[in-house]
Amino acid sequence: MNATLPDLLRLIVVPVLGWAAWRDVRTRRVPNRTWLPLATLGVVLLAWDGWLVWTGRTIGFTDPGLFVLRVAISVGLLVPFAYGFWWFGGFGGADAKALIVLAILFPTYPTYLFDGFVLPALKPTLGVFALTILSNAVLVGLAYPLALAGRNALGRQFGKAMFIGRPIPAERAIEEYGRLLETPAGFTRRGLDLDALRMYLRWRGRSLSDIRADPETYRDPESIPEDTNAPGDGSIPVDEDRQPLPDGGAVDDPWGAEAFLGDIDSTAYGTSPEELREGLDVLASAETVWITPGIPFLVPMFGGLLVSLTAGDILVWGLSLVGLGAV
């Protein structure tokens, strides 16, 4: 393989992003220290690329103006886009940081020459590689609902939620990441966040099995212990530190939902008292519940990176096949 050294060094992001995607699926947490070294590498490689372009030593192109334009589009557009999407709740923190890193690392198309072929195979006119990764990631992500629906159909699980969720035994809800797709009234796209459920159970010092065994007792806010546990962040292991329950609290507060959300130092992932109550009502009595796994965008982003490094821009490729775009 023949490529510039900066383009070869950029391939470091492949195993790192793969590991981050795997960890995000397993734990929904990616350490912040994952991204800073990659961002620093990206800045160094940008400066290196600028020197190679200026001196005419690149494999791909030698136009300094075109290089600057592509860097400006990648960094100037995608970095604010990623931050804005995170700010408004469209991205998780790790998703936004990964896209920012890719915008810095890949403002232009890398070139990898092999004996008889070159990768990426298809380069569009604009040539902003980070945009290609993002568009490919969106297309890869669109395949997930179809795969989920196919899995549910094979298991004879049909319903409104079959394209966005899957059924699990209710007692296993604390072992999963995602959201409930049910309330006592029926299907919902915004049910209880299962991280918030774990936080609530840790705060009370009770298990989901306890709740299911005697829901009427635990629905009464008077059943909340005088001392409660620190709720943690919804992940495992459990934080065993304890803290006192504030004086007072709502008398008409089923499950102690308002007391819980008023006591903790976070928003429990945007969970409202009503969402918590409805989720607990469902989990206290149902045998099977539908949840949406909420696949992290890091997964299709990693898939989009792999597709981009090999095939290139598959959207442009698809449009060219039907005569709607020029390669």
Salt bridges, closest charged atoms under 4 A:
ASP7 OD1 - ARG10 NH1 3.04
ASP49 OD2 - ARG10 NH2 2.54
GLU175 OE1 - ARG172 NE 3.66
GLU176 OE1 - ARG166 NH2 2.81
GLU176 OE2 - ARG172 NH2 2.45
ASP195 OD2 - ARG29 NH2 3.15
ASP195 OD1 - ARG198 NH2 2.56
GLU216 OE2 - ARG219 NH1 2.55
ASP233 OD2 - ARG29 NE 3.41
ASP253 OD1 - ARG277 NH2 2.93
GLU258 OE2 - ARG277 NH2 3.24
GLU274 OE1 - ARG277 NH1 3.56
GLU275 OE2 - ARG190 NE 3.15
ASP281 OD1 - ARG219 NH2 3.28
GLU287 OE2 - ARG212 NH2 3.61
